Amino acid sequence: MTVVTINQPFWIKQAVFKNRLVKSAMSEAMADKNHLPTDKLCTLYEAWAKGGSGLVITGNVMVDAKALGEPGNVVLDSADHLAEFQTWAEAGTKHNTQLWMQINHPGKQVIKGVAEEAVAPSAVPFEPALQRFFPMCRALEESEILEIIRKFARTAELAKQAGFTGIQIHAAHGYLISQFLSPRHNERTDQWGGPIENRFRFLREIYTAAREKTGPDFPIGVKINSSDFMKAGFSEEESRYVIGELDRLGVDLIEISGGTYERPEMTGKGVRASTAEREAYFLEYAEALKQHADVPLIVTGGFRTLHGMNEALQKHATDFIGLARPLAVYPDYANQLLLGRASDFSIKSIKTGIGFIDSKGILELTWYAQQLHRLGSGGRTKPSFSPLLSLGLTVWKNGKGVLEQRRA
Ligand SMILES: Cc1cc2nc3c(=O)[nH]c(=O)nc-3n(C[C@H](O)[C@H](O)[C@H](O)COP(=O)(O)O)c2cc1C
């Protein structure tokens, strides 16, 4: 039997991935006031390209300037400033790195004050505990749905023109596409709601339109939830159906994650203790999926040891290993893993001891984002950075409202 390890290359169409490690999307919040990529962002991606991953996926880039998810989001919705995106693509593709742009629309997951309004498939509010952070959303008209599909396709086309070697459509984590897929958030009675075949239509149309604009050879991936872990939400069975259809349509790579703002399972919160103890939260789901779907997979969330990564590849539960937080703290971690020199990464809890702050889990995101900003400024990360200092710095720079303005 062939031994598969993280060091082996992989091919998708004409694209060569020099190994099986993927830097998963992390929202950088580093755009300038016009939502364009900055020098800081390019420095960060140069560090990741040097860091050894075969594939680097950008943090979510918004397809519409009127639909931002959080402050500092990059937006790519016109060709007016393609040069800034070309510079970003050049930085991130150094060292034969594949660089894919993750493209997204937040739907109702818009932090209060960031955009004028929030839209969704249906006007379904957040759970009461989250309602004060998000404006109430309104349901999209059909003409608006068609316009958003066109915007996704346009961003895909522009990403290709700028030199990104692929795109990833963000259909996970409770954003707009994920809201369409979920029966809990999508109560529509027209062709966009109801049975899963209809709830899938929005994603299917986005993929088809992006494919038309980018041609048959351009790699297109989709990040999707194994489930959203909510009562009456998007289930594993529905996720399997959607992935099967995407496979049939010709999607090149699926990344498996899980959860939403209301259930942040993507970072391991709320997963069963037995799952949290095992490496990689969604591996069991992926392993079962592999029996039915041929499309290549990335599994992301919780990978921390070289042994765990190689074992997952060896048992064909996944084709790629997705890593986010380890690469925020150690941008060179992929190289160290490939050389067999990396220590196991342990995610320490980012906690201040202040109950109401820690319970939100938002500081964790700002702590990691601060590490990204250190890298973007050309500095080194600070793995020992105190959560309390991180909190102080955040509040000093942005006011206390900022703790309500981060999301994964
Ligand atoms: C600061 C931060 C920002 C994130 N932003 C995004 C994002 O823009 N898009 C996305 O799909 N996932 C995002 N994620 C989730 C990660 O891609 C990944 O799914 C999650 O962190 C689990 O992987 P890990 O255990 O290796 O960190 C973010 C995570 C963090 C920590």
The ligand as a MOL file (V3000), in Angstrom:
LIG
                    3D

  0  0  0     0  0            999 V3000
M  V30 BEGIN CTAB
M  V30 COUNTS 31 33 0 0 0
M  V30 BEGIN ATOM
M  V30 1 C -8.8150 34.9410 13.5890 0
M  V30 2 C -9.5850 33.9210 12.7720 0
M  V30 3 C -10.2610 34.3370 11.6200 0
M  V30 4 C -10.9560 33.3970 10.8200 0
M  V30 5 N -11.5340 33.8150 9.6470 0
M  V30 6 C -12.0770 32.9100 8.7910 0
M  V30 7 C -12.5130 33.2840 7.4850 0
M  V30 8 O -12.3910 34.4290 7.0530 0
M  V30 9 N -13.0670 32.3090 6.7060 0
M  V30 10 C -13.1770 31.0070 7.1160 0
M  V30 11 O -13.6510 30.1560 6.3510 0
M  V30 12 N -12.7520 30.6220 8.3280 0
M  V30 13 C -12.1840 31.5270 9.1680 0
M  V30 14 N -11.6860 31.1150 10.3820 0
M  V30 15 C -11.7950 29.6790 10.7390 0
M  V30 16 C -10.5560 28.8970 10.2840 0
M  V30 17 O -10.3930 28.8600 8.8660 0
M  V30 18 C -10.6120 27.4240 10.7600 0
M  V30 19 O -11.7440 26.8160 10.1660 0
M  V30 20 C -10.6900 27.3070 12.3010 0
M  V30 21 O -9.8370 28.2410 12.9510 0
M  V30 22 C -10.2940 25.8810 12.7410 0
M  V30 23 O -8.9860 25.5470 12.3350 0
M  V30 24 P -7.7470 25.5110 13.4040 0
M  V30 25 O -8.1580 24.5900 14.5130 0
M  V30 26 O -6.5740 24.9900 12.6280 0
M  V30 27 O -7.5690 26.9120 13.9080 0
M  V30 28 C -11.0010 32.0300 11.2040 0
M  V30 29 C -10.3290 31.6190 12.3760 0
M  V30 30 C -9.6250 32.5350 13.1590 0
M  V30 31 C -8.8890 32.0460 14.3740 0
M  V30 END ATOM
M  V30 BEGIN BOND
M  V30 1 1 1 2
M  V30 2 1 2 3
M  V30 3 2 2 30
M  V30 4 2 3 4
M  V30 5 1 4 5
M  V30 6 1 4 28
M  V30 7 2 5 6
M  V30 8 1 6 7
M  V30 9 1 6 13
M  V30 10 2 7 8
M  V30 11 1 7 9
M  V30 12 1 9 10
M  V30 13 2 10 11
M  V30 14 1 10 12
M  V30 15 2 12 13
M  V30 16 1 13 14
M  V30 17 1 14 15
M  V30 18 1 14 28
M  V30 19 1 15 16
M  V30 20 1 16 17
M  V30 21 1 16 18
M  V30 22 1 18 19
M  V30 23 1 18 20
M  V30 24 1 20 21
M  V30 25 1 20 22
M  V30 26 1 22 23
M  V30 27 1 23 24
M  V30 28 2 24 25
M  V30 29 1 24 26
M  V30 30 1 24 27
M  V30 31 2 28 29
M  V30 32 1 29 30
M  V30 33 1 30 31
M  V30 END BOND
M  V30 END CTAB
M  END
